[in-house]
Amino acid sequence: MATCSPYIVIGDDEKGYDLDLFCIPKHYVDDLEKVYIPHGLIMDRTERLARDIMKSMGEHHIVALCVLKGGYKFFADLLDYIKALNRNSDKSIPMTVDFIRLKSYCNDESTGEIKVIGGDDLSTLTGKDIIDTGKTMKTLLSLLKQYNPKMVKVASLLVKRTPRSVGYRPDFVGFEVPDKFVVGYALDYNEYFRDLNHICVISETGKQKYKA
Ligand code: IMP
């Protein structure tokens, strides 16, 4: 089994930060409990992931595949850092992009059914928002196999520590997080909270307010 490069572990006892310490859109102040991973830390970690990914890619041309919608922020920021490395080092790797949309969640629960929309050039570095049970990623990987890619590497900003895990680990991970439902930085709860910069823990009020 391939090994995953090192990542930041957020412990079960992590309390996060008071909302008052950061800038939060007014429409969400009652719907969140804590800021869990501030935007600046997400960016700093993503910058390092870009370096690790470039190092491991060798001379391979990269097709970067974004898993929408939750992966769009991570994907865009990761690619910006990869592009900066391409501009500023002796070695640079050509890159094209593609997008695929997967949907499997309603409220904070997996529906068990994974819908795939889009994606036409699949051979790949895959940018994913979060691995919870790992079911979505396993399904996507079996789909990618049909296109006989030379190599598939998966980068996920977050991986959850959960007993529901099917044991899947991506190649590059930003943070390992406790088994809590998190939102922000494009991660949603029924399509809300994507417009939030920090990764936050949703409050009971938020869950009720935006329940499907
Ligand atoms: P998995 O198949 O259980 O690994 O779930 C992966 C997908 O579920 C992610 O791509 C998200 O769309 C969604 N998801 C799982 N946990 C969370 C969460 O804490 N916040 C927001 N979305 C989540």
Boltz pocket constraint, residues with backbone or C-beta under 6 A from the ligand:
constraints:
  - pocket:
      binder: B
      contacts: [[A, 70], [A, 102], [A, 104], [A, 105], [A, 110], [A, 129], [A, 130], [A, 131], [A, 132], [A, 133], [A, 134], [A, 135], [A, 136], [A, 137], [A, 180], [A, 181], [A, 182], [A, 183], [A, 187], [A, 188], [A, 189]]
      max_distance: 6.0
